[in-house]
Amino acid sequence: MTAVRRALLIGSGYAGLPVEPSVDSVYAWLLGRQFAPEEIERFGGADATRDNILAGLERLAAVDHGEAPVVVYYAGHGHLYRTDIGAGEGGHAAYPLLVAIDIEASADGVLRGILGSELSRALQRIARRARNLTVILDCCHASGMVRLDDDTDNVAGRASEHAIGVEASERVARPRSSVKRGASRGAPERLSEQVVVVAASSAGGRAYPHPVSERLVFTDALLAAMDRHATWDGVLAETRARVQAVWPIQHPAVFGPRYRRPLTLEEQLPDGDIYRVERKGEDHVLMAGALGDIDPGDRFELTTLASTNYGPASILGRVQPHMIHPEHTVVRIPIRPLPQPCYARRVVRGRRHAVALAGPDSCLRAALADIVVAAELRVAEDGERDLAARLAVRHGMLHVFDSLGELVHCAPVDPLPADDLRRCLHRLDRWRGVSRWLLGDSSGQPVRRCYELRWGRADEETRHAAGAVQVRPGDALTLALRNLDRGEPELYAHAFRIGADREVRAWNAGIGAQAFAARERIAAGLQRAAGTHAFTIDPPPALPPGVYREWTLVAVSNQTFDVDLIETPLHARALTTGFNRSWGRKMRGAERMFDIVAFPYTLELIAGA
């Protein structure tokens, strides 16, 4: 069957918003990318109604697109509809929606806008028949509109949509909103991993037209950037820079396979030790620090490509660390101005961390030494104490201990699972830096000044701080966050489990804005009653019965942020050891501000369980 290329362009100019020039620009751009006019459906002016938009989405879902590009573009207003529906006791909920041109015709229990859950449901149907789907939303609150991994077709969700429609039609829709529902326990798909969502604004933020031309700043910046960069990651960096040169308070974002080439399935993945370089105040910073294993002896090459596949002509300059912080590294840049995107690839490592080999015979020792070197570590010298890991053979099994001396992995020595051991050592190399921060003095963190964070076992009352909590496989840990700031600044969060094997697992799937909270609790993990969310504990695969230390780690920010789940949650855009609480409502040009909270607990593994 022939793959079908299609695009749906929507321009809802409600309240006189000048969207048609931006829709025209996208239409022309697609024609220049081998789209035929008959492959592009447009709704603008009086045609940008709720019924037409949903029907257009349904037509896309009715066709098998294979690997052909499919584009859904929306330019218009986005709002957050605030209501008591679906909220916990004493709170309110906020639901994101697209504002169709006929929003004021809401009546008889039908809201003539499109709720984020309805949009997500329609996009899920399309994504199941289109591997190469790109969604571009140039509207306010765009980052919170799409929840591709949520269960959007359940009875409770449909009932909430109906109740909102009844209430809103009576109000004649003053739409403002956003409740984020966690991923369904039974959802078999991770559509967010295959669909590119390009958002003009954060979940609680706004998108603006140009103050002079009145054209939509984001769309113009996006189209210009797509002609200049090979990946969505690069496109976003330039788009954000262009947008924030006009509106510093607007925060574009991209979610999904960000290293994919626009409108293709080809990816230009970053390989090797590659880090983004950004401007932070007066400094240029490499977005990794001591927690990311940056060493004073490291040397980096600067390039605009997030890849090791570049030649000498692509090298912008060479830098070395000037000042290493826990989460970022200040570097001296030899070029002005710094192009965006800009990456630093580590070409020379400082002194590699050591792994001690305790007790194996000469043949096994040689095999283990090869694995250590393959993991980009080195065999420890006699008496060396500062270790990333220690390997010891006991009763015919290889035991792996971390930098704290705790058992994290067991493996047979015959045959030796080289790939598993190499991955384990990679984890422990990073864990060495993370553990020093995690177990250090965090008393200076002004936690809970702007929000309330509760954590605990699902069968117990959640608490403000960790106590003597012990869990077994199958138990669930719960997390709830409530925004206490009456100024209603945006809050986002990611939650993670640092396991007994030192692997970092994300609680909340999908995009960063899933954890948006405006006076309501954060959505992290599996949805439970009353706004609390849970994470079910599974046993690490290679540990014997015993009691092991684990942690729940929560990163909270005033802006949406992307986290590289493959590395560690501490490789977010920037993580500081404290949360600057001096933020205003608009924060013109303000930097991201983070708070990191760790809840320790113990995991009991029982023989035969």
C-alpha positions in Angstrom: 0.0 0.0 0.0 1.3 3.5 -0.9 2.1 5.7 2.0 -0.1 8.8 2.1 1.4 12.2 2.8 -1.0 14.7 4.4 -1.1 18.0 6.3 -3.9 19.7 8.3 -3.4 23.4 8.8 -5.8 25.2 11.2 -5.9 29.0 11.7 -8.5 30.1 14.4 -8.5 33.8 14.4 -10.9 34.2 17.3 -11.1 37.7 18.8 -9.2 39.1 15.7 -6.0 37.2 16.2 -4.1 37.6 12.9 -3.3 33.9 12.1 -3.8 33.7 8.4 -0.3 35.0 7.4 1.3 32.3 9.5 -0.9 29.6 8.1 0.0 30.9 4.6 3.7 30.7 5.5 3.4 27.1 6.6 1.4 26.2 3.5 4.1 27.7 1.3 6.8 26.0 3.3 5.1 22.6 2.8 4.7 23.1 -0.9 8.4 23.6 -1.1 8.9 20.3 0.7 7.1 18.2 -2.0 3.6 18.4 -0.5 1.0 18.8 -3.3 -1.9 21.3 -2.8 -4.4 18.4 -2.7 -2.4 16.8 0.2 -2.9 19.9 2.4 -6.3 20.6 4.1 -6.8 24.1 5.5 -9.4 25.5 7.9 -9.3 29.3 8.4 -11.7 32.1 9.0 -15.2 31.0 9.7 -14.3 27.4 8.7 -12.0 26.9 11.8 -14.9 25.5 13.8 -14.8 22.7 16.4 -16.6 20.3 14.1 -14.4 21.0 11.1 -11.2 20.6 13.1 -12.3 17.3 14.7 -13.5 16.1 11.3 -10.2 17.0 9.7 -8.3 15.1 12.4 -10.6 12.1 12.0 -9.9 12.0 8.2 -6.2 11.8 9.0 -6.8 8.9 11.4 -8.8 7.1 8.7 -5.8 6.6 6.4 -2.7 4.5 6.7 0.2 6.9 6.3 3.1 4.5 6.8 6.4 6.4 7.0 5.1 9.4 4.9 5.2 12.7 6.7 2.0 13.9 8.4 1.7 17.4 9.8 -0.9 18.9 12.1 -0.5 22.7 12.5 -2.6 24.9 14.7 -2.3 28.7 15.1 -4.8 30.4 17.4 -5.6 30.9 21.0 -5.0 28.4 23.7 -6.6 28.7 27.1 -6.8 27.1 30.5 -10.3 26.4 31.7 -10.5 26.5 35.5 -13.2 24.6 37.3 -13.9 22.5 40.4 -14.6 19.5 38.1 -12.1 16.8 38.7 -10.3 18.8 41.5 -9.5 17.5 44.9 -11.2 18.9 48.0 -10.8 22.6 48.3 -8.8 22.9 45.0 -9.5 23.6 41.4 -8.5 21.9 38.2 -7.4 23.5 35.0 -7.9 22.0 31.5 -6.1 23.1 28.4 -8.1 23.7 25.3 -7.8 25.1 21.7 -10.2 27.9 21.0 -12.1 27.2 17.8 -13.6 30.2 15.9 -17.1 29.3 17.1 -16.3 29.1 20.8 -19.0 31.7 21.6 -21.6 29.4 20.1 -21.1 27.0 23.1 -24.5 25.9 24.2 -26.6 22.9 25.2 -23.8 21.2 27.0 -21.3 21.4 24.1 -18.1 23.4 24.5 -17.2 24.7 21.0 -13.5 24.4 21.8 -11.3 21.4 21.8 -10.1 20.1 25.1 -6.5 18.8 25.4 -7.8 15.4 26.1 -9.9 15.4 22.9 -7.0 16.6 20.9 -4.8 14.0 22.4 -7.3 11.3 21.7 -7.5 12.3 18.0 -3.7 12.5 17.7 -3.4 9.1 19.3 -5.6 7.6 16.5 -3.5 9.3 13.9 -0.2 8.2 15.4 -1.2 4.6 15.3 -1.4 4.8 11.5 1.4 7.4 11.0 4.9 6.7 12.1 6.1 10.2 10.9 3.7 12.5 12.7 4.6 16.1 13.6 2.3 18.3 15.6 3.0 22.1 15.7 1.0 24.2 18.1 1.4 28.0 18.0 -0.8 29.0 20.9 -0.7 29.8 24.6 -0.3 26.8 27.0 0.9 24.7 24.0 3.2 22.4 26.0 0.3 21.1 28.1 -2.1 20.4 25.2 -0.9 16.9 24.1 -0.8 13.8 26.3 0.0 11.0 23.9 0.7 8.4 26.6 -2.4 9.1 28.7 -5.5 6.9 28.7 -7.7 9.6 27.1 -10.6 7.3 26.3 -11.8 6.1 29.7 -15.2 6.6 31.2 -14.1 9.0 33.9 -12.3 11.2 31.4 -15.3 11.3 29.1 -17.6 12.1 32.0 -15.3 15.0 32.9 -15.3 16.3 29.4 -19.1 16.2 29.3 -19.4 18.0 32.7 -17.0 20.7 31.5 -19.0 21.1 28.4 -22.2 21.6 30.4 -20.6 24.1 32.7 -18.7 26.0 30.0 -21.7 26.3 27.7 -23.6 27.9 30.6 -20.7 30.3 31.1 -20.4 30.8 27.4 -16.7 29.7 27.7 -14.2 31.8 29.4 -11.6 29.1 28.7 -8.6 28.9 30.9 -7.1 25.5 31.9 -4.9 22.3 32.5 -5.2 19.0 34.5 -2.4 16.6 33.7 -3.3 13.0 34.0 -0.5 10.4 34.5 0.0 7.6 32.1 -2.5 4.8 32.4 -1.1 1.6 34.1 -2.6 -0.5 31.3 -1.5 1.7 28.3 0.6 -0.5 26.0 1.8 2.3 23.8 4.4 5.1 24.2 3.2 7.3 21.3 5.2 10.2 22.7 8.4 8.4 21.7 7.4 8.5 18.0 5.5 11.8 17.6 7.2 15.1 17.4 5.3 17.9 19.2 6.5 21.4 18.7 5.0 23.9 21.1 5.1 27.6 21.0 4.8 28.0 24.8 5.0 26.3 28.1 1.9 24.6 29.6 1.1 27.7 31.8 2.7 30.3 29.5 1.6 32.4 26.6 2.5 32.8 22.9 2.6 36.3 21.4 2.3 38.0 18.0 5.1 40.4 17.0 4.4 43.8 18.5 5.0 45.6 15.2 4.1 43.2 12.3 1.5 41.3 14.4 2.5 38.1 12.8 2.9 35.0 15.1 6.5 35.2 16.2 6.9 31.5 16.8 5.7 30.3 13.4 8.0 32.7 11.6 11.0 31.7 13.8 10.2 28.0 13.4 10.1 28.1 9.6 13.3 30.1 9.4 15.1 27.6 11.7 13.8 24.5 9.8 15.7 25.8 6.7 18.9 26.0 8.7 19.2 23.0 11.0 19.2 19.2 10.5 17.3 18.2 13.6 14.4 19.3 15.7 16.8 19.9 18.6 18.7 22.4 16.5 15.5 23.9 15.1 14.2 24.5 18.7 17.4 26.2 19.9 17.3 28.8 17.1 13.5 29.1 17.3 13.7 29.8 21.1 16.5 32.3 20.6 14.6 34.2 17.9 11.3 34.1 19.9 12.9 35.2 23.2 14.7 38.1 21.4 11.2 39.5 21.0 9.4 38.0 24.0 11.8 36.8 26.7 8.9 35.4 28.7 7.7 32.9 25.9 9.2 29.4 26.2 9.0 27.2 23.0 9.6 23.5 23.5 9.9 20.3 21.5 8.9 16.9 22.7 9.4 13.4 21.3 12.3 12.3 19.1 14.0 15.7 19.1 17.1 14.5 17.1 14.9 13.5 14.2 15.3 15.4 10.9 12.1 17.5 10.4 9.4 15.6 8.6 11.5 12.4 8.3 12.2 9.3 10.4 15.9 9.8 10.1 17.8 10.7 13.3 21.1 12.4 13.9 21.6 11.1 17.4 24.3 12.6 19.7 26.9 10.0 20.3 30.0 10.2 22.5 30.2 12.8 25.3 28.2 15.6 23.8 26.8 18.5 25.8 24.8 21.6 24.9 26.5 25.0 25.5 24.3 27.9 26.4 24.6 31.4 27.7 23.8 31.9 31.3 24.0 35.5 32.4 27.5 36.8 31.4 28.9 33.3 31.2 28.9 30.5 28.6 28.2 27.2 30.3 28.4 23.6 29.3 25.2 21.9 30.6 26.9 19.2 32.7 29.1 19.5 35.7 30.6 17.5 38.5 27.5 15.4 38.7 28.0 14.6 35.0 31.6 13.5 35.5 33.2 16.6 34.1 36.9 16.8 35.1 39.3 19.8 35.1 41.5 17.9 32.6 38.7 17.4 30.0 39.1 19.1 26.6 36.1 19.8 24.3 35.6 20.8 20.7 32.7 23.2 19.9 30.4 22.4 17.0 26.8 23.2 15.9 26.2 19.5 15.3 24.9 17.2 18.0 27.0 14.4 16.6 30.5 13.1 16.4 30.1 12.9 12.6 31.7 16.2 11.7 34.9 17.3 10.0 37.6 19.9 10.9 35.6 22.6 9.0 32.7 22.2 11.5 34.9 22.8 14.6 34.2 26.3 15.9 36.9 26.2 18.6 38.3 24.3 21.5 37.6 24.9 25.2 38.4 23.4 28.6 36.6 23.8 32.0 37.1 27.1 33.7 34.9 26.5 36.7 33.0 23.3 37.5 29.7 23.5 39.4 27.6 20.5 40.4 25.3 20.8 37.5 27.1 22.9 34.9 30.6 24.0 33.8 31.7 27.5 32.9 33.9 27.6 29.8 35.6 30.5 28.0 34.3 30.7 24.5 36.9 31.9 21.9 34.1 33.1 19.4 31.5 35.8 19.6 28.6 35.6 19.2 28.0 32.0 20.2 25.9 30.3 17.5 22.8 28.4 18.5 22.6 25.5 18.8 26.2 24.9 20.1 27.5 21.7 21.5 30.8 20.7 23.2 32.1 17.2 22.4 34.6 15.8 24.9 37.7 14.7 22.9 40.1 14.3 25.9 39.0 12.9 29.2 40.8 13.9 32.4 41.8 11.1 34.8 39.3 8.3 34.5 37.7 6.9 37.6 39.0 3.6 39.0 37.5 0.1 39.5 39.1 -2.2 42.0 39.4 -5.9 41.1 39.5 -7.9 44.4 40.5 -11.6 44.3 39.9 -12.9 40.8 42.5 -15.2 39.2 44.7 -13.9 36.5 42.6 -15.1 33.5 39.4 -13.7 35.0 41.2 -10.5 36.1 42.3 -9.9 32.5 38.8 -10.4 31.2 37.4 -8.0 33.8 40.1 -5.5 33.1 39.0 -5.5 29.4 35.4 -4.8 30.5 36.6 -1.9 32.7 38.5 -0.3 29.9 35.5 -0.8 27.5 33.4 1.1 30.1 35.9 4.0 29.8 37.2 3.4 33.3 40.6 2.1 34.6 41.8 -0.6 36.9 42.6 0.9 40.3 46.1 0.9 41.6 47.0 -0.7 44.9 45.7 1.2 47.9 43.6 3.6 45.8 40.5 4.6 47.7 38.5 6.9 45.4 36.7 4.2 43.5 33.7 4.2 41.1 33.2 0.5 41.8 34.7 -2.7 43.2 34.5 -6.1 41.7 34.9 -9.2 43.9 34.4 -13.0 43.3 32.5 -14.8 46.0 31.2 -18.4 45.8 31.6 -18.5 42.1 29.6 -15.3 41.5 30.9 -11.8 40.6 29.7 -9.2 43.1 29.7 -5.5 42.0 29.9 -2.8 44.7 29.3 0.9 44.2 31.4 3.8 45.5 29.6 3.5 48.8 30.6 -0.1 49.2 27.0 -1.3 48.7 26.2 -4.4 46.6 24.4 -3.4 43.4 24.8 -6.3 41.0 25.5 -10.0 40.9 26.6 -12.0 37.9 28.0 -15.5 37.0 31.7 -15.7 36.1 31.2 -18.4 33.6 30.1 -17.2 31.1 30.9 -13.6 32.0 28.1 -11.2 30.9 30.4 -8.6 29.5 27.7 -6.2 28.1 25.6 -6.3 31.3 28.8 -5.5 33.3 29.8 -2.7 31.1 26.4 -1.1 31.4 26.5 -1.6 35.1 29.9 0.1 35.4 28.7 3.0 33.2 25.9 3.5 35.8 28.2 3.4 38.7 30.6 5.8 37.1 27.8 8.4 37.0 26.5 7.3 40.4 29.8 8.2 42.0 29.2 11.9 41.3 25.4 11.8 42.0 25.9 10.0 45.3 28.2 12.7 46.6 25.6 15.3 45.9 22.7 13.2 47.1 24.2 12.3 50.4 25.8 15.7 51.0 24.5 18.6 53.1 21.2 19.9 51.7 20.1 21.8 54.8 20.5 25.0 52.9 17.7 24.2 50.5 14.7 26.4 51.1 12.3 23.5 50.4 8.5 23.9 50.6 8.5 27.7 50.8 6.3 27.9 47.6 4.9 24.4 47.5 4.0 21.4 49.6 5.5 18.1 48.6 4.3 14.9 50.1 5.7 11.4 49.7 5.2 7.9 51.2 3.9 4.4 50.7 0.6 4.1 49.0 -0.9 2.2 52.0 0.2 4.9 54.4 -0.5 8.6 54.8 1.9 10.6 52.6 4.3 12.6 54.5 6.5 15.8 54.2 9.8 13.9 54.7 11.0 10.4 54.5 11.0 8.3 57.6 11.8 4.6 58.1 10.0 3.6 54.9 10.6 0.0 53.7 9.0 -1.4 50.6 8.9 -4.7 48.8 8.4 -5.5 45.1 4.8 -4.8 44.1 4.4 -2.0 46.7 3.6 1.6 45.5 5.2 4.8 46.5 3.0 8.0 46.2 3.9 11.6 45.5 1.8 14.7 45.6 2.7 18.3 45.1 0.6 21.4 45.7 1.5 24.9 44.6 1.1 27.3 47.5 2.1 30.5 45.8 -0.9 32.9 45.4 0.8 34.5 42.4 0.3 31.2 40.6 3.8 30.9 39.1 4.2 27.8 36.9 5.6 24.7 38.4 6.9 21.6 36.6 8.4 18.4 38.0 10.0 15.2 37.1 10.2 12.3 39.6 12.6 9.4 39.5 13.5 6.2 41.2 17.2 5.6 41.9 17.2 1.8 42.3 19.2 -0.6 44.3 21.1 -1.3 41.0 21.7 2.4 40.7 19.6 2.6 37.5 17.5 5.8 37.3 13.9 5.2 36.2 11.4 8.0 35.4 8.1 8.0 37.3 6.4 10.3 34.8 6.3 9.3 31.2 5.9 11.7 28.3 6.8 15.4 28.1 8.0 17.6 30.9 4.9 19.7 31.0 3.0 16.6 32.2 3.9 17.7 35.7 2.4 21.2 35.4 0.7 22.3 38.6 -1.2 25.5 39.1 -2.4 25.2 42.8 -3.1 21.6 42.0 -1.0 18.4 42.6 1.7 17.3 40.2 1.0 14.5 37.8 3.9 12.0 38.3 3.6 8.3 37.8 0.3 6.4 37.8 -2.9 8.3 38.5 -4.5 7.5 41.9 -7.4 9.0 43.8 -7.5 12.6 45.0 -4.7 13.9 42.8 -2.0 11.7 44.3 0.2 9.7 41.9 2.0 6.5 42.5 5.0 4.4 41.2 5.0 0.7 41.6 8.3 -0.9 42.7 9.7 -3.8 40.7 12.7 -5.8 41.8 16.2 -5.2 40.3 17.0 -8.1 38.0 20.4 -9.1 39.4 20.4 -8.9 43.2 20.1 -11.6 45.9 17.6 -11.4 48.8 18.5 -8.6 51.2 17.7 -5.0 52.2 19.0 -2.3 49.8 18.9 1.5 49.8 16.9 3.4 47.1 15.8 7.0 46.6 12.9 8.9 45.2 14.3 12.0 43.5 12.1 15.0 42.6 13.2 17.9 40.4 10.9 20.9 40.6 11.2 24.0 38.4 9.5 27.2 37.5 9.8 26.3 33.8 9.3 23.3 31.6 12.5 21.3 31.3 13.8 18.4 29.3 15.6 15.5 31.0 17.8 12.9 29.4 16.5 9.8 31.0 19.3 7.7 29.6 22.0 9.5 31.5 20.6 10.7 34.8 17.9 13.1 35.9 20.6 15.5 37.0 21.5 16.0 33.4 18.6 18.4 33.0 19.1 21.7 31.3 20.4 23.1 34.6 20.1 22.0 38.2 21.1 24.2 41.1 21.5 23.1 44.7 18.9 25.6 45.8 15.7 27.1 44.6 15.8 30.9 44.0 12.4 32.0 45.5 12.6 35.6 44.2 10.7 34.9 41.0 8.0 37.2 39.8 4.9 36.4 37.8 6.4 37.3 34.4 10.1 36.7 35.0 11.4 38.6 32.0 14.7 37.1 31.0 14.9 35.1 34.2 16.9 31.9 34.4 15.4 28.5 35.2 15.3 27.8 38.9 15.3 24.3 40.3 14.8 22.5 43.6 16.0 18.9 44.0 14.4 16.8 46.8 15.5 13.3 47.6 13.4 10.8 49.7 15.5 7.7 50.9 13.9 4.4 51.6 14.8 0.7 51.8 13.9 -2.1 49.4 13.5 -5.6 50.9 14.0 -8.5 48.5 12.8 -11.9 49.9 13.9 -15.3 48.6 11.2 -17.0 46.5 9.0 -13.9 46.4 
